[in-house]
Amino acid sequence: MKKLFNIEIKEVLKDTFEIEAENREQAEYLAEKGYYDGDYILDGIEPETRELSFNDINDPNYISDKRKDEIFDELIDYVFEHTYDDKDFYNALKNIIGLTDNEICKLGIENIPQLENEEER
């Protein structure tokens, strides 16, 4: 019986598509063949920047991107609820979770230079 596999191509652009195959090896073969035959074209990308990955959506360890986003949102809410102030929240995101200042800014947290200066005092 054929299984359904999610195949993801990462370049500067990204596309996800489904392939029916008997097993993972066949899914990988069909995806690579289709990719190199031009069935899945992402224009304007240099070949050395291409990355091809395979995810068996039936694998018990598979986590969808949507679920990863939900987990991240819950984690951020938990950290926010269990920190004392903006500085403590910033330190938890930076030093425990390992977010960069740019990622923290994308979450809507501002005044990072001010929070960093408070650490130096």
C-alpha positions, 0 to 999 in steps of 0.5 A, a space after each residue: 500500500 502506498 503511503 503519503 509523504 510531504 516533500 519540502 524543497 528549501 531554496 530562497 523560495 520554498 514549496 511543499 508538495 505531496 508524493 504517493 509512494 510505497 516507502 520513504 526511499 521511493 518517495 525520495 527517489 520520485 521527488 528528486 527525479 521530479 525535481 531534476 526533471 523540472 516538475 517542481 521549479 523554483 525560478 532564480 535559484 542557484 543550484 548550490 543553495 538548494 536543500 531537499 528534505 523528506 518528512 514522513 507525515 505518518 511518522 509518530 515523531 512528525 510535527 507539522 509547521 502549524 503545530 511547531 508554531 502553536 508550540 512556540 506560541 504556547 512557550 512564549 506565553 508560558 515564559 511571559 507568565 513566569 517572568 517578573 518584568 521586561 528585563 527578566 522576560 528578555 533574559 529568558 528569551 535570549 539566554 534560556 531559549 536562545 533567541 537572537 535580538 532580531 528574533 526578539 524584535 520580530 516578536 514585538 519586544 522593543 527597547 532591547 538596547 535599554 534592556 541590555 544596558 540594564 544588564 551592564 549596571 
